[in-house]
């Protein structure tokens, strides 16, 4: 802009007060140069061009002005001045202005092109960084299966260099897809499980997500594959564990439990033939036998839960019937304990299964077996929550409370209180089942002493 004003000032000073012979020819080039310089300066200020790119405009302007001015000085003046009488400086000034104007246009064009190229280069680099940094194997192949592009992870995964990989077909790299794991995920995307066959190692199980795209303005398939070797290994280990648990369940149900029932039956027959000296030993046999039976029951139900057998569809179960039935059984098992119901148990149904009885049996067992009293007292109560279709059951005892070393971890597998005759599996089984039913379980202190276990379960609409 300053250069244009300087040229205009020199031109006006040279003319002085003389009339202009041709105002259009005299004024057009310098004024046009000045306008273009002002516009170029404003564009450069508003743009985000770097310093080196912005220098293209003044450099092109100067080059154009010098080129046109030199041409006028060397070639045009010899013929034009002698025939028309026009002042030489005025002719050179107009050529310099015209050349500068052309230089501004060329400079702006090249700066804009440089900005576009820089933007495209940045976008390409960002795309490449994302393409290579995604962490999964990414391939692009045409509709015939020919590989068109591959990221660095794919090159490393398959063990081929990039050029060799692009000369291969997707059928050369993938094994037969598993129909069991195939599904449509929406937007034309298909997910399936297959195996990749690298050049330098054994086949690798993968999960592939494929979708149609446009690549170089032609239809293609974008394929993203994730290594699922660890997941497959975990699934095999889980299935092996389930098989072991099912075998354990059969052993507990048929062998140990049946044998202990025989032991208890024989102990009952011996009751009439044992004198007072052997009474204590017989009572110990009976107590121990009942404890083993209880252990097999909890272990069997825990094995059933962990093995996934409780994934069967849940059904509405009467909460009141489940609690009262288990209270009756526990009263027979613990003759010295007092098991009572405070208030009434709401006549509602919860979504559970036949193992709901195990929840309350283990809570009642836990309350009695952890007690330090000769005649423990356990109170059961239940209330519906207002504004929330859930029921809260509380099992309160008057025992010693939670040992400090178990505070916060009483639901851990294998945890049990000091001097407890319990199995250590009861509360773990309770938490597993309640969680499966969509409920919650937690511990609260009882007043003046003891523990309260709170079980919260969602209520099922009987008409649903």
Order of alpha helices (4+ residues) and beta strands (2+ residues): alpha-alpha-alpha-alpha-alpha-beta-beta-alpha-alpha-alpha-beta-beta-beta-beta-alpha-alpha-alpha-beta-alpha-beta-beta-alpha-beta-beta-alpha-beta-beta
